[in-house]
Amino acid sequence: MPSNFQPPITSHPPSHIAFIMDGNGRWANRRGLPRSVGHQKGAEALRRVVEAGAEIGIPYMTFFGFSSENWSRPEQEITELMRLLRYYLRSETAELHKNNIRLRVIGDRQRFDEDIIALIENAEALTHDNKRMTVIIALNYGGRHDILQAAFQARHHENFDTFAQSFEANLMTRDVPEPDLLVRTSGEMRISNFLLWQCAYAEFYFCDTLWPDFDRATLEKAIEAYAGRERRFGGLKRHEGS
């Protein structure tokens, strides 16, 4: 049954939450199960979090699904991850569309097989006009590559201001607000080449929960922690009368 959670009325809830979904393998290892089971449970957790985010009213959620460095994992694990990706795109797209949720994919998709690219393009086209929420999946994504390719596209601008405008217009997250909150699970405390430019002023929330165990209650704790923070964006808050 959905909870009655509401962010504290004295603060603004995050408009964009980014997630580094960590701990699928450890979740499986602790239970003596194949890593593939951990990834399956991780996909189920992603579905739960999207549903909870839509109910709470979070306009944007971005999930680090597969990094550009993940290709170095064992071939059998890569094969299972690609199978899960195909399954997710086939099984979840219609549900997202029914719930008025837009799906976007960022990253260099050209390394994926043609059928996966077609599934991504079909999902994006079907859900393009949905307004309730935007779910962004980062696949074969790296923050450094994102910055480099945006700078490369903008390199011909001699004026700094026009270069800066072109640079931001060429980031893979163009037209998406920067994350207010970055959540990483499993106790690791690093951002692992994820949204490096975009998270310059994001609040970070690290928790010990392994991603397959992440649920609405854990999401609410992260939002509550965010609500209790004072965001200064590099400035100093002046006391009244000073």
C-alpha positions in Angstrom: 0.0 0.0 0.0 1.5 3.4 -0.9 2.6 5.5 2.1 1.4 9.0 2.7 4.9 10.4 2.5 5.2 14.1 1.7 8.5 16.1 1.7 8.6 18.6 4.6 6.6 21.7 3.7 9.5 24.0 4.7 11.6 22.8 1.8 11.4 22.0 -1.9 11.6 18.3 -2.9 14.2 17.5 -5.5 13.1 17.9 -9.1 15.8 15.6 -10.4 17.3 12.6 -8.6 20.2 10.6 -10.1 21.0 7.1 -9.0 24.1 5.0 -9.1 22.6 1.5 -8.7 25.4 -0.4 -6.9 25.4 -3.7 -5.2 23.7 -6.2 -7.4 26.6 -8.6 -7.5 27.2 -8.4 -3.7 23.5 -8.9 -3.1 23.7 -12.2 -5.0 27.0 -13.3 -3.6 25.8 -12.9 0.0 23.0 -15.3 -0.8 25.1 -17.8 -2.7 23.3 -16.9 -6.0 24.6 -16.2 -9.5 25.3 -12.5 -10.2 22.6 -12.7 -12.9 20.0 -13.0 -10.1 21.3 -9.9 -8.5 20.9 -8.0 -11.8 17.4 -9.3 -12.2 16.5 -8.1 -8.7 18.2 -4.8 -9.5 15.9 -4.4 -12.4 12.9 -5.0 -10.2 14.2 -2.3 -7.8 14.5 0.1 -10.6 10.8 -0.5 -11.4 9.8 0.1 -7.7 11.8 3.3 -7.5 10.3 4.7 -10.7 6.8 3.9 -9.5 7.5 5.5 -6.1 9.1 8.6 -7.7 6.1 9.1 -10.0 3.7 8.8 -7.0 5.8 11.2 -4.9 6.0 13.6 -7.8 9.6 13.7 -8.8 9.7 15.1 -12.4 13.1 13.6 -13.4 15.0 10.4 -12.4 18.3 9.3 -14.0 19.7 5.8 -13.5 23.3 4.7 -14.2 22.4 1.5 -15.9 25.7 0.6 -17.7 28.9 2.5 -17.7 31.4 2.7 -20.5 33.8 0.8 -18.2 31.4 -2.1 -17.6 32.4 -3.7 -20.9 35.4 -5.1 -19.1 33.3 -7.4 -17.0 33.2 -11.1 -17.8 31.6 -12.0 -21.1 28.9 -14.1 -19.4 27.9 -11.2 -17.2 27.8 -8.8 -20.2 25.5 -11.3 -22.0 23.1 -11.5 -19.1 23.1 -7.7 -18.7 22.2 -7.3 -22.4 19.5 -9.9 -22.0 18.0 -8.0 -19.1 18.2 -4.7 -21.1 16.3 -6.3 -24.0 13.7 -7.7 -21.5 13.3 -4.3 -19.7 12.9 -2.4 -22.9 10.3 -4.9 -24.2 8.3 -5.4 -21.0 8.4 -1.9 -19.4 8.0 0.5 -22.3 4.2 -0.1 -22.6 3.8 0.3 -18.8 5.8 3.5 -18.8 3.7 4.9 -21.6 0.5 3.9 -19.9 1.6 5.8 -16.8 2.5 8.9 -18.9 6.2 8.5 -18.2 8.8 9.4 -20.8 11.9 7.2 -21.3 15.2 8.7 -22.5 18.5 7.0 -23.0 21.9 8.8 -22.8 25.3 7.4 -23.7 27.0 6.0 -26.8 24.4 3.5 -28.0 26.3 2.6 -31.2 28.2 -0.2 -29.4 25.0 -2.1 -28.7 23.5 -4.7 -31.0 21.1 -3.3 -33.7 18.1 -4.9 -32.1 18.8 -3.1 -28.8 19.3 0.2 -30.6 15.9 -0.3 -32.3 14.3 -1.1 -29.0 15.7 2.1 -27.5 14.6 4.2 -30.4 11.1 2.7 -30.3 10.7 3.3 -26.6 11.9 6.9 -26.9 9.5 7.5 -29.8 6.5 5.9 -28.1 6.9 7.8 -24.8 8.3 11.1 -26.3 5.2 13.3 -25.5 4.5 11.9 -22.0 4.6 14.6 -19.3 4.1 13.0 -15.8 7.8 12.1 -15.4 11.0 11.6 -17.4 13.1 8.5 -16.7 16.6 8.7 -18.1 18.7 5.5 -18.4 22.5 6.0 -18.8 23.8 3.2 -21.0 27.4 2.9 -22.2 27.8 6.3 -20.5 30.8 8.0 -19.1 30.9 11.5 -17.6 34.3 12.4 -19.0 33.3 11.3 -22.5 30.2 13.4 -22.2 32.2 16.5 -21.4 34.8 15.8 -24.1 32.2 15.2 -26.9 30.3 18.4 -25.9 33.5 20.4 -25.9 34.5 18.9 -29.3 31.1 19.9 -30.8 31.5 23.4 -29.5 35.2 23.9 -30.4 34.7 26.3 -33.3 33.2 29.0 -31.2 35.9 31.7 -30.5 33.8 33.7 -28.1 33.7 32.2 -24.6 30.0 32.9 -24.0 28.9 31.3 -27.2 31.3 28.3 -26.6 29.7 27.8 -23.2 26.2 27.9 -24.6 27.1 25.5 -27.3 28.9 23.2 -24.9 25.9 22.9 -22.6 23.6 22.4 -25.6 25.7 19.4 -26.7 25.8 17.6 -23.3 23.8 14.3 -23.4 21.5 15.8 -20.7 20.6 18.9 -22.6 17.1 20.2 -21.9 17.1 18.3 -18.6 17.6 20.1 -15.2 20.8 19.3 -13.4 20.3 16.7 -10.6 19.4 18.1 -7.2 20.2 14.8 -5.5 22.7 12.0 -6.3 22.0 8.7 -4.5 24.5 5.9 -4.5 23.8 2.5 -2.8 25.9 -0.2 -1.3 28.1 2.0 0.9 30.5 3.1 -1.8 31.3 6.9 -1.7 32.3 8.0 -5.2 30.5 9.0 -8.3 32.3 6.7 -10.7 32.4 9.0 -13.8 28.7 9.7 -13.7 27.2 13.1 -14.7 30.4 14.8 -13.7 29.5 18.2 -15.1 25.8 18.0 -14.2 26.4 17.1 -10.5 28.6 20.1 -9.7 26.1 21.3 -7.1 24.1 18.2 -6.4 23.6 17.0 -2.9 25.1 13.5 -2.4 23.4 10.7 -0.4 25.3 7.5 0.3 23.6 4.5 1.9 24.6 1.0 2.8 21.5 -0.5 1.2 22.3 -2.8 -1.8 20.4 -1.7 -4.8 18.2 -4.8 -5.1 16.9 -3.9 -1.6 16.3 -0.3 -2.4 12.6 0.6 -2.1 10.1 3.4 -1.5 11.1 3.7 2.2 14.8 4.0 1.3 13.9 6.6 -1.3 11.9 8.6 1.2 14.9 8.6 3.6 17.1 10.0 0.9 14.5 12.8 0.1 14.1 13.5 3.8 17.9 13.9 4.1 18.0 16.2 1.1 15.1 18.3 2.5 17.2 18.9 5.7 20.2 20.3 3.8 20.9 24.0 3.1 21.9 24.4 -0.6 24.2 27.4 -1.2 25.5 26.7 -4.7 28.9 28.0 -3.7 27.7 31.1 -1.9 27.4 32.0 1.8 24.0 32.5 3.4 23.7 36.0 4.9 22.0 36.3 8.3 19.0 38.5 8.5 20.1 42.1 9.3 23.7 41.6 8.4 
